[in-house]
Amino acid sequence: MKKLIIIPAFNEEKTIAGVLEEVQAHCPDFDILVVNDGSTDKTSDIARRFSGVRVIDLAVNLGIGGAVQTGFLYARGKAYEAAVQVDADGQHKPAEVAKLLRPIDRGEADVVIGSRFLEKGRYKARLGRKLGIWLLSLTNRLLLGQKITDSTSGFRAYNKRAIELLSRDYPDDYPEPEAIFLLRRNALTVREVPTEMAGRKGGKSSISLPESVYYMVKVFLAIFVLMLRKNNRGLP
Amino acid sequence: MNDLENVQVFRIQILAIVGSILLIVFILELIRRKRLKEEFSILWLGMGTIFLIISLFRGLLDWFSVLVGIGYPPAALFLILIIGLMFILIHFSVAISELKEANKKLAQELGLLRRQMEEK
């Protein structure tokens, strides 16, 4: 099976090398693609030093959604049968990629999400973030009839069908919760597996308070609009 | 201090007519010099024309105010202005969204093509 690891990276020069080393150590059967989202630092140069790592440099900063979608487009073009998204900030553990891929291998799900909350772990979130995550989880349960505990997790594995759909249609900013709805609306199956996530190795959380308010408003608006649209708009 | 009682209403009428004509001419000139695309000029020209008509026929504004139930005709003028500007702004938002989408596709395509060349 042709498998690809997609690493979206925007100004991650401090962490990208460590992530790539770990990914190469733990996932030897994967091809590795770094989508450099218009970084102004040395992210691209560092990634290019790794032999076997492919780098796509985006000419302008598109945001996480546009960068990840570039990965899907690449995967679709090269006929990959599975893809795993791993963040460049070191939050996701490459050692757990295999675990994420297992349900895809067995044909049990189209998309697998690595969840911090499925098992009681050490992950501690601030109150505001907890509230947001709880709200999203409630919305998922009400609208999709499925419990998704970690809607904002970007640690995900996708099969061919999911790659096909998301390469055509993927939300721009804060895409993770919205993508779940998009997938379910197109009758793809989503499953969660418990994962552990490390604290950040570098940089700060990309989201401040006004941003998280915007995040929630944007996500709920997008979900609401998605519900108004007809099904299957992404697949031909 | 009774200047306000002797306001020469025809002055503002002439100013309004001249202003509307200037707006229309300015927009046409921008199109002629290719600084403005026709798509974006139509709403502006429409606004200019409406204001020209309103300033030429003063009774029109009074008639419109009575029609929609506005007691103070100048308020109707502002209403028309605001509605016109809203249309133009929404048009801008749509145009920007389309540009953003096109820009995203271009950046992605460019990145993928460069990658393809590197792989050869």
Interface residues (C-beta under 8 A of the other chain):
Chain A: V35 G38 R54 V55 I56 D57 L58 A59 V60 L62 G66 Q69 T70 L73 Y74 G77 D172
Chain B: K100 N103 K104 A107 Q108 L110 G111 L112 R114 R115 E118 E119
